Each structure stands twice: as structure tokens, then as C-alpha cells.
Amino acid sequence: MLAMAVRNTRKLIRERSAADNVRLGRFFTKRETAAKMASMFTFLETKPLMEILDPGAGTGILSAALLEAVCLGRAAQEVRLVCYENDALYLPMLKNNLERLRRRAKREHGVKVAIEVREENFLLAPHPDEGDAYDCVIMNPPRELLPHGAPETLPAEDLLSSPKIDACYLFLAAAALRLKDEGQLVACLPVGFATGVSLSRLREWLFDDCRLSGMHLFRSGKGLKKDFLLSMKKTDEPGEPIAVSVSRESDEDGTLTDTLPPLPYPMIVREGGAGLLLLRDADDLTVLRRMAAMPRRFPDYGLKMKTGLTLPSRYPDLLSDKPEPGAVPLIHPRSLGSGRVTFPAKGLHGQFIRPSIPSLIQKNRNMLFLKRFPAKTDPRKLICAVYMASQAGGYRFISTHNKLNYVDREGDEMDAPFLVGLYAALSGTLYNRYVSIISRSEQINATELSDLPLPDETTLRKIGSQLLSMRRLDPEACDYVFEAAMKGNK
């Protein structure tokens, strides 16, 4: 069934491409992806009647994949299939494919299929009533940015927090409303759904009524491709362990799939709509488990991350290249290098500022600095540097550039062994790998950092003292000393 739908779709693509020079292929779900999506449904018994929704049917590829899985799995005696499609280009082939599917299901599997094609925009269709609910929804919704206030966005405007939103997320919300109790939904979505800050309310609303049951990711090199698959069930029951699989390309065998052991629901679905963790491989799982075993968090040590106080472009008249009466040091991102803060740095302008207002200065204390926006060429997300107050020993106060974050401790300032131990942890491979898992954005925010697991204080001081005696702060040394210390704790 799926092969037939794909074959006919390819014919349409060839004909249209030759006639109008239009690239249609990117709008259709690949055969392998459609088959994987259909396999993510769970059928525990044979239903007398199964109702299926395909809200952006195209030429019927996903409908064919799911119907084939239902027939082969003997999941239903009868099927009611409802497809939404309002593109005149696709409608003739959609109807032709669905009619062929109907006949084959009856002839080859004894399954009676009733088909309904609704030629309207799914997002503008009437709000569903109790008689329009489905056991299964399968969807690869269209990607189109819609402005806030567009007719399609109105039913979900309370869930939106950005000027524009991708139509695919509106499709997801509307489809979830049409699920029966215990109904299942499988969707192909951008990976941005997992971590986008503007989608927090949508995720919170969605996973309040439904539970994530599975994810499939597509890996490209060391990263992830732009789309992923998720499956969920409408239920009030607590979330069960989640099945996660990752397909990756292999030079020898084409595509390989790695299946991770079922993962605890709270590990993947973060509270309050904060996002989903996307794991690339078993190594990511090992990193999560190692970090979960850490006994402390930032607040346990009184540590807080804050943003630098001064945006120099706002105060050009207050800057100076040399010390002068009333001026204090201004620490720049370019002062960070090789784990240290260099002050004053050679060739750097505006390293002093005359603070015209109190909010431009802070106490000169031992701190850990981090770049807010690591460059694309930076090998790590956490670019850190140790700052000792003695580097500007003649000053009670300093100022910090707005493109820096700094970690300070409430009360007594951090002593050198503790500070260097903290630097070594954050600069090492383990923590940078962990941050790349929990945060897909360019920078780690204060909330994510405050929840960052840390070793106990004795271990941090041991690590810091050893690095101080070695007089090394490079990542290789940090990794070596950190891993040795962690093994010694076992």
C-alpha cells in the first residue's frame, strides 16, 4: 500500500517538475519516514472500528503507511479514514490513491475502509465535537510562518508568545484536540519544538493532556537533522518510560538505527513546558546518568550567574584606554583566553570606565566568567575563565561587559582552589557535552546553569588544588584531573 502511494507520488513529482520546473519532492514524506511513523503506533487488540485522521494528507503517503500497518497488524475490522487537503494539485491523486487503498484493504486483508476527503484548511475547520474524535492521528504538517492574529492562529493564541508561529505547531495543537481518550498521535516536527522558548506554553498545554510515548531522531554527523518524530497518547495516567531511537547514516550499510533503553519520563519531558531532551546516542545517555549522580547544585554553594553590567556602546564618553581618576576596570569578553582573564589586555580599547551611575559597578571579587555568546568557531559551549580579584588589586570595584556572564557566591567570595575546581568542571568535556544535550540554544541561561549538577566541595577543591600546583588551565588538563578525581570517589 505504502509503495503504491509513494510510486504514484513520484510520478506526480516528475510530471510537475518537467512541466513547470517546480520542486515538489521536499513537500512529501519519504517512504522510510512514513514507515517509521506508522511503526510508532501501538496496537494491543483488534478494534471493531478504528477512526484515523490525516490532517494534511497531500497525496496520501502517511495514510497508506498507517493503513498498511493496521491491516498487517490486524488492529481493526473496519477503518474510518478522514483526510484534510485543500491543494487542488494533490486532490486528484489523493482520491485515486485512497480508492486503491480501500480496495486493497478489503481484497487482501478483509478490512473494510470508509474514506472521507475534506477539501478545506484543517486549521480553519469547525471546532471538533464529540462525534469527530479519532483513535489515531498521523501527520507531517506544512511548514509556514503565520503572523500572530492570522485566522489560523486565533484558536491557539493563548498558547503563543512570538509574533509569528509555524503552522505545523498549530496543526499539532488542533490535532491533539481531536484525539479520543487513549488515542495516539504520531507527528513529524522541527527539532525546534523540543526546546523553543516561545513554545513553552504550547508544550505545557499539550503534555498536560497527553503523554509522550516515543521519539525518533535523525542524526547527521555529530548533530541532528532539522526534523524528528514523536508519538504521544491522550491519557491522564502518569508518563511511562519513553522509547527513543536514532537513525544515522553509514558508509557501508546505508542507514542504521540505534535504539536506546526506555528512558524515565521526567528525564525526557521537562516540567512546565521547559522542553524535551533530544539524545543523539548511547553516549548522551551515559552523560545524563553521570550528571544525575552528582550530589550538588549551584544553589547549594550559594552560587549565582548574572549578566555583565555594562553595554559599552551606551556609554562611549565614559570609556578610557588607561586608568584615570574615578575610573574602574571594565572586563571584556576579549579579555578571556586559555582559562584566564587578562587585565589589562594588549590592543584592547575601552578597558576602563568612569561609572556615572551605581548600576555600572560591582565589588571586585574572585569570580568565574563565561562568554554569553560563544563564537561558531569555539569548540565548546561553556567558554570560561578564572578571575582573581588580585588582578585588579588596587580597585574595590570593577565593571563587566554585557556580553559576559559571571558566577559569584553570596557571602564569602570563592577561594582559589574552589574557583579553579568549578572552572575545571565547567570547562571539561563532560559538562560541555551535557550542556549541548540540555540546551539547543547558543547560550546556557541562568535557570539551566542553576540546575547544573556539581561534585561535592571536597572534590572540587581537590581538583582546583591539583590544577593550581600544575599551573595549567587548559581543557586537556581539566579533563585529566577531573576524571581522575571522579574515579577516586567511586
ZAMARGU-4260 file (C-alpha; in steps of 0.2 Angstrom, whole numbers, plus 5000, padded with zeros to 4 digits):
<rodrens>
0) 5000/5000/5000 | 5014/5012/5005 | 5024/5008/4990 | 5009/5011/4978 | 5006/5028/4986
5) 5025/5033/4985 | 5026/5027/4967 | 5011/5037/4961 | 5018/5052/4971 | 5034/5051/4962
10) 5026/5051/4946 | 5016/5067/4950 | 5033/5075/4955 | 5041/5070/4939 | 5027/5077/4928
15) 5025/5093/4938 | 5044/5096/4938 | 5046/5093/4920 | 5031/5104/4915 | 5033/5119/4927
20) 5050/5117/4934 | 5043/5116/4952 | 5052/5106/4965 | 5039/5096/4974 | 5049/5082/4982
25) 5053/5092/4998 | 5035/5093/5002 | 5031/5074/5003 | 5036/5062/5017 | 5050/5050/5012
30) 5044/5032/5011 | 5056/5026/5025 | 5050/5040/5037 | 5032/5036/5033 | 5035/5018/5038
35) 5044/5023/5054 | 5030/5034/5059 | 5017/5020/5056 | 5028/5008/5067 | 5027/5020/5081
40) 5008/5016/5084 | 5004/5003/5097 | 4990/4991/5093 | 4986/4979/5108 | 4970/4972/5102
45) 4958/4971/5087 | 4946/4986/5087 | 4929/4983/5078 | 4931/5001/5071 | 4946/5012/5071
50) 4945/5030/5066 | 4960/5038/5058 | 4964/5057/5054 | 4977/5063/5042 | 4975/5082/5044
55) 4987/5087/5030 | 4986/5072/5018 | 4995/5078/5002 | 4994/5063/4991 | 4990/5050/5005
60) 5008/5043/5009 | 5005/5044/5028 | 4988/5037/5026 | 4994/5022/5016 | 5008/5019/5029
65) 4996/5018/5044 | 4983/5009/5035 | 4996/4996/5029 | 5001/4994/5047 | 4984/4992/5053
70) 4980/4979/5041 | 4996/4969/5043 | 4994/4970/5062 | 4975/4965/5062 | 4972/4980/5073
75) 4954/4984/5066 | 4940/4975/5057 | 4934/4992/5050 | 4943/5009/5047 | 4936/5026/5045
80) 4949/5037/5037 | 4947/5056/5036 | 4959/5066/5026 | 4960/5085/5025 | 4968/5093/5009
85) 4964/5109/5001 | 4978/5109/4987 | 4970/5107/4970 | 4986/5100/4964 | 4986/5085/4976
90) 4967/5081/4977 | 4965/5070/4961 | 4980/5059/4966 | 4975/5059/4984 | 4957/5052/4980
95) 4964/5040/4967 | 4977/5033/4980 | 4964/5032/4994 | 4952/5022/4982 | 4966/5010/4978
100) 4970/5008/4997 | 4951/5005/5001 | 4950/4991/4988 | 4967/4983/4993 | 4962/4983/5011
105) 4946/4974/5008 | 4953/4962/4995 | 4970/4957/5003 | 4966/4959/5022 | 4947/4959/5024
110) 4947/4976/5031 | 4933/4987/5027 | 4938/5006/5024 | 4927/5021/5023 | 4936/5036/5016
115) 4931/5054/5018 | 4941/5068/5010 | 4938/5085/5017 | 4943/5099/5004 | 4946/5113/5017
120) 4960/5120/5028 | 4962/5109/5043 | 4966/5125/5054 | 4950/5134/5049 | 4939/5118/5050
125) 4925/5119/5063 | 4929/5116/5081 | 4928/5097/5084 | 4913/5090/5093 | 4911/5073/5102
130) 4907/5065/5086 | 4923/5070/5077 | 4937/5061/5088 | 4950/5049/5082 | 4959/5034/5088
135) 4975/5038/5078 | 4982/5054/5070 | 4997/5053/5059 | 5004/5070/5052 | 5018/5078/5044
140) 5010/5096/5044 | 5015/5110/5032 | 5029/5122/5037 | 5023/5140/5035 | 5026/5155/5047
145) 5009/5164/5051 | 5008/5181/5059 | 5000/5182/5076 | 4982/5187/5073 | 4980/5177/5057
150) 4963/5167/5057 | 4973/5151/5059 | 4981/5156/5075 | 4966/5163/5084 | 4960/5146/5092
155) 4978/5144/5100 | 4983/5162/5103 | 4984/5160/5122 | 4997/5147/5119 | 5008/5158/5108
160) 5022/5170/5113 | 5030/5176/5097 | 5025/5187/5083 | 5025/5173/5071 | 5022/5154/5073
165) 5025/5140/5062 | 5009/5132/5056 | 5015/5115/5060 | 5013/5118/5078 | 4995/5124/5076
170) 4992/5108/5066 | 4998/5099/5081 | 4988/5108/5094 | 4972/5106/5083 | 4975/5088/5080
175) 4978/5084/5099 | 4961/5091/5102 | 4953/5078/5090 | 4960/5063/5100 | 4949/5051/5109
180) 4954/5046/5126 | 4969/5033/5124 | 4970/5040/5106 | 4988/5040/5099 | 4996/5054/5088
185) 5012/5052/5078 | 5020/5068/5070 | 5035/5074/5061 | 5040/5091/5068 | 5055/5103/5068
190) 5068/5099/5082 | 5064/5117/5087 | 5048/5110/5095 | 5059/5102/5108 | 5067/5117/5115
195) 5060/5133/5108 | 5057/5146/5122 | 5042/5153/5113 | 5033/5136/5113 | 5034/5133/5131
200) 5016/5136/5134 | 5011/5125/5120 | 5021/5111/5126 | 5015/5113/5144 | 4997/5113/5137
205) 5000/5098/5126 | 5008/5087/5139 | 4996/5091/5152 | 4983/5082/5142 | 4994/5069/5133
210) 5009/5059/5137 | 5024/5057/5126 | 5027/5039/5122 | 5041/5039/5109 | 5054/5049/5099
215) 5064/5045/5084 | 5078/5056/5079 | 5088/5058/5063 | 5107/5060/5065 | 5119/5069/5053
220) 5137/5068/5058 | 5138/5073/5076 | 5122/5083/5076 | 5104/5081/5072 | 5094/5084/5057
225) 5080/5098/5057 | 5065/5086/5059 | 5061/5072/5072 | 5047/5061/5075 | 5036/5060/5091
230) 5022/5049/5097 | 5010/5053/5111 | 4994/5046/5119 | 4980/5056/5126 | 4978/5049/5144
235) 4978/5055/5162 | 4990/5041/5168 | 5007/5046/5173 | 5020/5045/5159 | 5028/5029/5156
240) 5047/5026/5151 | 5049/5033/5134 | 5056/5023/5119 | 5070/5033/5109 | 5078/5028/5093
245) 5091/5037/5082 | 5094/5033/5064 | 5111/5038/5057 | 5120/5036/5040 | 5133/5023/5037
250) 5145/5022/5023 | 5144/5003/5022 | 5126/4999/5026 | 5116/5015/5022 | 5105/5019/5037
255) 5107/5011/5054 | 5096/5013/5069 | 5101/5014/5087 | 5088/5010/5100 | 5091/5017/5117
260) 5084/5008/5133 | 5067/5015/5138 | 5071/5031/5147 | 5062/5038/5163 | 5048/5051/5158
265) 5054/5065/5169 | 5072/5063/5160 | 5064/5067/5143 | 5049/5078/5147 | 5055/5093/5157
270) 5042/5101/5169 | 5032/5117/5165 | 5035/5115/5146 | 5053/5118/5148 | 5057/5106/5134
275) 5061/5089/5128 | 5079/5081/5129 | 5085/5075/5112 | 5098/5061/5114 | 5109/5058/5099
280) 5116/5041/5105 | 5120/5030/5120 | 5135/5041/5125 | 5122/5055/5128 | 5113/5044/5140
285) 5129/5039/5149 | 5132/5058/5151 | 5115/5061/5158 | 5117/5047/5170 | 5134/5053/5176
290) 5127/5070/5179 | 5112/5064/5188 | 5124/5056/5201 | 5132/5072/5205 | 5127/5077/5223
295) 5126/5096/5222 | 5119/5110/5213 | 5124/5128/5211 | 5112/5135/5224 | 5119/5123/5237
300) 5136/5133/5236 | 5127/5149/5236 | 5132/5152/5218 | 5123/5163/5205 | 5125/5168/5187
305) 5122/5186/5182 | 5124/5196/5166 | 5138/5209/5164 | 5133/5226/5169 | 5139/5237/5155
310) 5135/5239/5137 | 5149/5250/5131 | 5140/5257/5116 | 5128/5266/5128 | 5142/5275/5137
315) 5156/5279/5124 | 5160/5295/5133 | 5164/5286/5149 | 5177/5274/5142 | 5195/5276/5143
320) 5210/5266/5137 | 5221/5270/5153 | 5217/5271/5171 | 5212/5289/5177 | 5204/5296/5192
325) 5187/5289/5196 | 5188/5275/5183 | 5187/5257/5186 | 5192/5241/5176 | 5180/5235/5163
330) 5182/5217/5159 | 5178/5212/5141 | 5174/5196/5133 | 5191/5198/5123 | 5200/5198/5140
335) 5196/5179/5141 | 5208/5167/5135 | 5216/5150/5140 | 5205/5149/5155 | 5211/5166/5162
340) 5206/5184/5162 | 5220/5195/5156 | 5219/5213/5163 | 5224/5224/5155 | 5224/5216/5138
345) 5235/5222/5124 | 5227/5231/5110 | 5210/5231/5118 | 5202/5248/5119 | 5190/5254/5132
350) 5196/5244/5147 | 5192/5257/5160 | 5175/5266/5163 | 5170/5281/5174 | 5154/5274/5182
355) 5142/5288/5181 | 5128/5278/5189 | 5130/5265/5203 | 5122/5251/5192 | 5138/5250/5182
360) 5150/5244/5196 | 5151/5228/5207 | 5163/5223/5220 | 5180/5217/5215 | 5179/5198/5220
365) 5185/5181/5214 | 5173/5176/5200 | 5171/5164/5186 | 5167/5172/5169 | 5158/5164/5154
370) 5155/5171/5137 | 5137/5174/5134 | 5138/5171/5115 | 5151/5158/5111 | 5158/5160/5093
375) 5154/5147/5080 | 5172/5143/5079 | 5173/5140/5098 | 5175/5121/5102 | 5164/5122/5117
380) 5148/5130/5123 | 5155/5134/5140 | 5169/5146/5137 | 5175/5150/5155 | 5189/5160/5163
385) 5196/5162/5181 | 5196/5179/5188 | 5205/5183/5204 | 5202/5200/5212 | 5221/5202/5215
390) 5222/5205/5196 | 5215/5222/5199 | 5221/5224/5217 | 5220/5242/5218 | 5202/5243/5215
395) 5187/5240/5226 | 5175/5240/5212 | 5175/5234/5194 | 5163/5233/5179 | 5159/5219/5167
400) 5154/5219/5149 | 5136/5214/5145 | 5142/5200/5133 | 5149/5191/5148 | 5141/5181/5162
405) 5149/5180/5179 | 5147/5167/5193 | 5149/5174/5210 | 5145/5167/5228 | 5134/5175/5240
410) 5143/5180/5256 | 5161/5175/5257 | 5169/5175/5240 | 5176/5159/5232 | 5194/5155/5237
415) 5206/5149/5223 | 5205/5130/5225 | 5186/5130/5224 | 5185/5143/5210 | 5198/5133/5199
420) 5189/5117/5203 | 5172/5125/5197 | 5181/5131/5182 | 5189/5114/5178 | 5171/5105/5179
425) 5163/5118/5168 | 5177/5118/5155 | 5178/5099/5154 | 5171/5088/5140 | 5158/5080/5152
430) 5150/5097/5156 | 5150/5103/5138 | 5143/5088/5131 | 5129/5089/5145 | 5125/5107/5141
435) 5124/5103/5122 | 5111/5090/5127 | 5100/5100/5138 | 5102/5117/5129 | 5100/5118/5110
440) 5102/5137/5111 | 5118/5147/5108 | 5119/5151/5126 | 5115/5142/5143 | 5103/5153/5153
445) 5104/5156/5171 | 5090/5144/5175 | 5099/5130/5166 | 5115/5134/5175 | 5107/5135/5192
450) 5101/5117/5190 | 5118/5111/5184 | 5124/5096/5194 | 5141/5098/5203 | 5153/5087/5213
455) 5154/5089/5232 | 5165/5103/5239 | 5179/5092/5244 | 5181/5085/5226 | 5180/5102/5218
460) 5194/5109/5230 | 5205/5093/5226 | 5203/5097/5208 | 5207/5115/5209 | 5222/5112/5221
465) 5230/5100/5209 | 5227/5112/5194 | 5235/5126/5203 | 5250/5116/5208 | 5252/5111/5189
470) 5249/5129/5184 | 5238/5123/5170 | 5220/5128/5165 | 5219/5120/5148 | 5204/5108/5144
475) 5215/5093/5142 | 5222/5096/5160 | 5205/5099/5167 | 5198/5083/5159 | 5213/5073/5166
480) 5212/5080/5184 | 5193/5080/5184 | 5191/5062/5178 | 5204/5056/5190 | 5196/5064/5205
485) 5179/5057/5200 | 5186/5039/5198 | 5194/5041/5215 | 5176/5045/5223 | 5169/5028/5217
</rodrens>
